[in-house]
Amino acid sequence: MQKIIILDFGSQTTQLIGRRVRELDTFCEIMPYNKFPKDDPDVIGVILSGSPYSVHDPEAFKVDLSQFVGRLPVLGICYGAQFISHTLGGKVEKADSREYGRANLQTVDVTNPLFRGFEQNSQVWMSHGDTITAIPEGFEVIGSTKDVQNAAFWCSPDKVQSSNLKVPLELRSLSKRESSKGIWAVQFHPEVYHTLQGKQLLKNFVVDICGSKQDWSAASFVDTTVAELKAQLGNDRVILGLSGGVDSSVAAVLLNKAIGQRLTCIFVDHGMLRKNEFQQVMDDYKVLGLNVIGVDASEKFFGDLAGVTDPEQKRKIIGRDFVEVFNAEARKITDAKWLAQGTIYPDRIESLNITGKVIKSHHNVGGLPEEMHLQLCEPLKWLFKDEVRRVGRQMGMPEHLITRHPFPGPGLAVRILGDITPEKVRILQDADDIFIRGLREYVDTDGETLYNKVWQAGAILLSTVRSVGVMGDERTYEHPVALRAVTSTDAMTADWAHLPYDFMAKVSNEIINKVRGVNRVCYDISSKPPATIEWE
């Protein structure tokens, strides 16, 4: 299968490059900068990402360009462009002032394959402290802004072959040996939303220059993956831990299509799900024809969490108890040989940085408990979240399951500040239920529900705080509830959702009137960063 390789030099937007390429119905892999797959015949092009480093930093990441320059089309973005220039004889220097934010390509060569369909003065997004003051011999400038002369440049395939190009000897010999391809470089970020024609640029590179057939689709993924699962699993039995979320649910339906009732799903209720969620999810899975075992372990979780207030300790207790409950149930299925997980591509990328050090642990990444003696099956490991949803729709899954907001594994435990009790969970479940139902029912002026416009939403109980209020003629001294709703594309960054005032007024009034124990409602207007989406 054709693929684009994105070499990651540590940029925060590397995942966005991958998402944009996938949106062009083209498969791609994000690889550490030093892990280019030299012997993969399916690679049709290479993209070098941005980086937090300067090319002059002693610890800056470097790649051997001779692995692909001259035989594959190459696109360098930001640091990638600077690295190409620096390595091939150009000059990269610290800019007089950091070039960050919107800029316009005042001159752009629309005859160049990378800029076909572009308009003059098209807005792009800059984010760099160094700038390219001289490009290598044999390259030509194809785009400039007011402040950045070498905003985009390229070396044509014939000049890559030329002996006049001052590149390392091994690159020249490679170019003569194999069919030569061009090199393109841009100092701006085409993958971000603020580069208005960024998608056109990436389409020009991926489709027109690299020759993608654009055959990566939800339908092809389902057909290919089901066939691969049948071959991989044979007649073996598989166990899958369900959460009710879209990732594990789509993984379950895929496996069910491949092996049917040889899949056993386990859904653990730790007592901190949303209101009535355990039964609703079990009913959904029954409709989907899945073989599901539901386990109510809420008493154990509440007992082990009693008196615990530290957020990290809560997470550790819930994680430990979940593994214990899940393993106890899984051991009853004595002939199981595989454990399936709903791991998706961002889980794997975020769990290891490009030096191999863990920067974020994830419940779906990190191996299996040794005592389980099971092999790991991850049918969604190459997909982004939006692709998982497209696959779910392709398989005919209910829309409310596909569009379900992300929900933390520890559930409402990390949305209750302070210790956890069944009564506090009841209060938060009631408040959260009013908020989420309201989002689902409110249709905005464009005909879309607020729920579908929001990436993630929920209520937070400030149980360590009490506020004075008045209900009827009586003084109250009860808890505040904070509402949180954010917009995002991948949860790496998020902004607070600008919900309509009439909606907020209605929800606030309903929570205060109907939820015993709450007398004040607040709305969280923090972005990520600096805040996180969850409060704990």
SULUR-V848773 format. One record per backbone hydrogen bond with DSSP energy under -0.5 kcal/mol. NH is the residue of the N-H (numbers start at 1). CO is the residue of the C=O. Records with the same first field share a line. If there is no record, write none. Layout:
BEGIN
NH: CO + CO
END
This chain:
BEGIN
3: 42
4: 27
5: 45
6: 4 + 29
7: 5 + 47
8: 6 + 31
9: 7 + 50
11: 50
14: 11
17: 13
18: 14
19: 15
20: 16
21: 17
22: 18
23: 19
24: 20 + 21
25: 22
26: 21
29: 4
31: 6 + 29
33: 8
35: 32
38: 36
40: 37
41: 39
43: 40
44: 3
45: 3
46: 73
47: 5
48: 75
49: 7 + 47
57: 54
60: 57
65: 63
67: 64
68: 65
69: 65
70: 72
71: 68
72: 68
73: 44
74: 182
75: 46
76: 184
77: 48
78: 186
80: 49 + 77
82: 78
83: 79
84: 80
85: 81
86: 82
87: 83
88: 84
89: 86
90: 85
91: 134
93: 131
95: 129
99: 128
100: 98
101: 126
103: 124
105: 122
106: 104 + 144
107: 144
109: 142
110: 108
112: 109
115: 112
116: 113
118: 115
121: 105
122: 105 + 119
124: 103
126: 101 + 124
127: 187
128: 99
131: 93
133: 91 + 131
134: 91
139: 136
140: 154
142: 152
143: 152
144: 107
145: 148
149: 147
151: 143 + 148
152: 143
153: 185
154: 140
155: 183
159: 156
160: 156
161: 157
162: 158
165: 162
167: 165
171: 168
172: 168
173: 169
174: 170
175: 171
176: 172
177: 173
178: 174
183: 155
184: 74
185: 153
186: 76
187: 151
188: 151
189: 125
190: 188
192: 189
195: 192
196: 123 + 194
197: 123
198: 195
201: 197
202: 198
203: 199
204: 200
205: 201
206: 202
207: 203
208: 203
209: 204
210: 205
211: 207
212: 206
216: 25
217: 215
221: 217
222: 218
223: 219
224: 220
225: 221
226: 222
227: 223
228: 224
229: 225
230: 226
231: 227
232: 228
233: 229
234: 230
236: 233
237: 335
238: 262
239: 338
240: 264
241: 340
242: 240 + 266
249: 245
250: 246
251: 247
252: 248
253: 249
254: 250
255: 251
256: 252
257: 253
258: 254
259: 255
260: 255 + 256
262: 259
263: 260
264: 238 + 262
265: 263 + 291
266: 240
267: 293
268: 242 + 266
269: 295
270: 268
277: 274
280: 276
281: 277
282: 278
283: 279
284: 280
285: 281
286: 282
287: 283
288: 284
289: 286
290: 285
292: 290
293: 265
294: 292
295: 267
296: 294
297: 269 + 295
301: 297
302: 298
303: 299
304: 300
305: 301
306: 302 + 303
308: 305
314: 310
315: 311
316: 312
317: 313
318: 314
319: 315
320: 316
321: 317
322: 318
323: 319
324: 320
325: 321
326: 322
327: 323
328: 324
329: 325
330: 326
331: 327
332: 329
333: 330
334: 332
336: 333
337: 237
338: 237
339: 375
340: 239
341: 377
345: 380 + 383
347: 344
348: 344
349: 345
350: 346
351: 347
352: 348 + 349
353: 357
356: 353
365: 362
372: 369
373: 369 + 370
375: 337
377: 339
381: 378
383: 380
388: 384
389: 385
390: 386
391: 387
392: 388
393: 389
394: 390
395: 391
396: 393
397: 392
401: 398
402: 398
403: 399
404: 401
406: 455
411: 408
412: 272
413: 410
414: 411
415: 412
416: 413
417: 415 + 461
418: 416
420: 305
425: 421
426: 422
427: 423
428: 424
429: 425
430: 426
431: 427
432: 428
433: 429
434: 430
435: 431
436: 432
437: 433
438: 434
439: 435
440: 436
441: 437
442: 438
443: 441
444: 442 + 448
447: 444
450: 439 + 442
451: 439
453: 449 + 450
454: 450
455: 486
456: 486
458: 484
460: 482
461: 415
462: 460 + 480
463: 461
465: 462
467: 478
469: 476
471: 474
474: 471
476: 469
478: 467
479: 517
480: 462
481: 520
482: 460
483: 522
484: 458
486: 456
487: 495
494: 528
495: 487
497: 485
499: 497
504: 500
505: 501
506: 502
507: 503
508: 504
509: 505
510: 506
511: 507
512: 508
513: 509
514: 510
515: 511
516: 514
518: 515
519: 479
520: 479
522: 481
524: 483
525: 523
528: 494
531: 527
536: 414
END
